[in-house]
Each structure stands twice: as C-alpha cells, then as structure tokens.
Amino acid sequence: MARKFNFSAGPAMLPTAVIERAQQEMLDWNDSGMSVMEMSHRGKEYMSIAAKAEKDLREVMAIPDNYKVLFLQGGASSQFAMIPLNLMGDKTSADYINTGMWSKKAIAEAKRYITVNIAADTSEGGFTSVPTQAELKLNSDAAYVHYTPNETIGGVEFDYIPETNGVPLIADMSSTILSRPIDVSKFGMIYAGAQKNIGPAGLTIVIIRDDLLGTASASCPTMFNYSTHAENDSMYNTPATYSWYMAGLVFEWIKEQGGLEGMAEVNKRKADKLYAAIDATDFYGSPVAINGRSWMNVPFTLADAGLDAEFLKGAAERGLVTLKGHRSVGGMRASIYNAMPEEGVDALVAFMQEFASKQG
Ligand SMILES: *Cc1c(COP(=O)(O)O)cnc(C)c1O
C-alpha cells in the first residue's frame, strides 16, 4: 500500500505518523480495553485525552489565559450564525471584509441577524488580492470586524493582521490555523473547522477572549451560545470525541516538528517552491496578486486549459491526486497544508516541469 500525495482542500491529508499512532491505539487505548470511539466523554480516560489536547493546543499557539478554547461541532459554517448571535451585544452592525467565497457565506448568514457593513470588497478583481489596511472602511461602532485570513477557494491570504482600534477582530482561520505562529492576543475570536489543518472533520475549534462571552442575544439557541460550551468545558452535550482525540495527536505531532516555527519554515519553503515553478514558465499562471498568495492553497492555471484533463491524468499516475481546481476558479488547486510532506510538493514541481517541457 502506498499513500498518495493528496492535495485536497479538505478533508485533507493527515500526518502519516498520526494515523499510525491512531491505528496502534485503535482497539485498546492506553490499557483501557476500549477504543477512544467507545469511551464515555465523561469518563476519566476520555477527560484526560480532551484536557491534554487543549493543553497542547494552548502551548502550540501560545494562547493567553484570558481566552477560552472550545471544541465544537457544526463546522466553520455554523460559526457564521453563531458569531452575530453571540457577539452583537447592544450594537446593530458589524464590519465584514469580503475577500472570497467563504467571506461571502459568512456575510450572507450574518445579514439574517445584524446590519453588515462591507469594510472592503475585492470581488471586482475576481477575489485575487487582499485589501490594504488603508482601504478598510472600518466603523468604530461595529460590534466586531470579521475577515477570512486565508480564502481556501481563491488561494488569497492576508499578509497582515487588520488593525481595528479596539473593535474585536474575528477570524475564520479554517485553512490557515497552525500554519505559522500568530499573535492570538490581536484577535477577539479565532475559529476553524478541523478538516484542513487540525484533524478529521466533525470538530470545530473556537478560541474566544473571555470578555466576549455572556452577551448572546436572548433568542440564541443554547447549543449556539458560546457560554454554554465555555461553562461546560465543551461537554454540555456529547462532543466529537474521536475527532477531538485525533486533533490532540496532531498537536503532539506539531510539537515534535518544532512547533509553529517549525511548521512555518517548512510551509514557506513548500509554497515558495510551488510558486517558483508556476512563475518559471508562461505555461503556468497564478491568478493571485503576489502579496496575497496563500501558503496553504495554491490555485494555478495552464495557459491552454485544453490540457487540464491530461495534466490531471499524468499527475494521478504519479500519485499526485485531487489537484482539480474549484469549479469557480478552474485550473488546478494544490492544497499544501501542514500534513503535505515537502516531498509531495517536490514531486508536484517535478511533474509540472516535465509536463511543461513535453507539451510546451
Ligand atoms: C472549509 C472552510 C469553511 C467551511 O467549513 P465547514 O467546517 O465545512 O463548515 C469555512 N471557511 C473556510 C475559510 C474554509 O476553508
């Protein structure tokens, strides 16, 4: 059995070492005589797994003590509603930066609950760049500012953290969390679906500053209220126990790789190699402005889209799979999250060079 280099945007590759560890522990976790999947979430074994995962995530991301870490379900998409329901307080509007498909979805959902001011919008350029700080039309009376630091579909990533002058900054980090060190204290809240850089699908992580808790609207459902989960250590109801355990194994793996500094070093090198291969020839192109190029999701096009199918076929023959671009962008997209080994990027680059010289 050979594992392929899977460039899927999500669910995405997990580190092989993590899957092997899960395999070893599958039938009998730590002499408990049970699989983690079979454990009560209130038993001491599972409670220790959950607590260790949170402790390791706090250590890896250097999360300050005045932030709660929640392990939720419902995906990043549920957050699109939970954010206004919890954070609007006595305000009537929130600022949203629109840089792509995921921003758009967050905005559409928020509009059901709150007046949305669009602080910047890059749709005219086809969502291929990030607005500068000077271009952000922020409103000092906004309940919060929401943005998507990395747009997974467009492959557009902010190269700075917006300054919001005291208004809580909320970030959908689904496809960039854990890719490099970040200063958590600059954010009111960070959230991410797990299936890109954290672990298997089914888990959503919310990191929220504690002064933002307790202000949910009266009609906010219990399960949508962050306070419910904060007060119950994310065990108000049954959490996604196995995904949480797997996330914990990923956090341990990140620590072994030198933490987020170590991840960042490899991730930057992987992205640089891939963009260099795209830029080396007119055979390939990148739609994204240079300062907005994502480290995690790399869309690229072939000058002759008629060769797309042949490119995908040749790549698949070499074990390089799931490279087809999102239908809205076309071309290819290589998602190169933490778990994509550098050898996977090297193999893709080698194939791109070979294909271009054969066809070009
Ligand atoms: C994948 C993704 C989502 C959606 O996540 P779900 O967990 O499927 O709801 C939202 N935002 C971004 C930036 C994503 O990459």
The ligand as an ORCA input file, in Angstrom:
! r2SCAN-3c Opt
* xyz 0 1
  C     -13.681     24.836      4.662
  C     -13.977     26.226      5.102
  C     -15.192     26.583      5.698
  C     -16.326     25.601      5.869
  O     -16.044     24.716      6.849
  P     -17.128     23.613      7.330
  O     -16.410     23.030      8.506
  O     -17.307     22.676      6.187
  O     -18.366     24.317      7.693
  C     -15.356     27.879      6.114
  N     -14.383     28.795      5.961
  C     -13.200     28.495      5.388
  C     -12.160     29.551      5.251
  C     -12.967     27.197      4.943
  O     -11.793     26.894      4.375
*
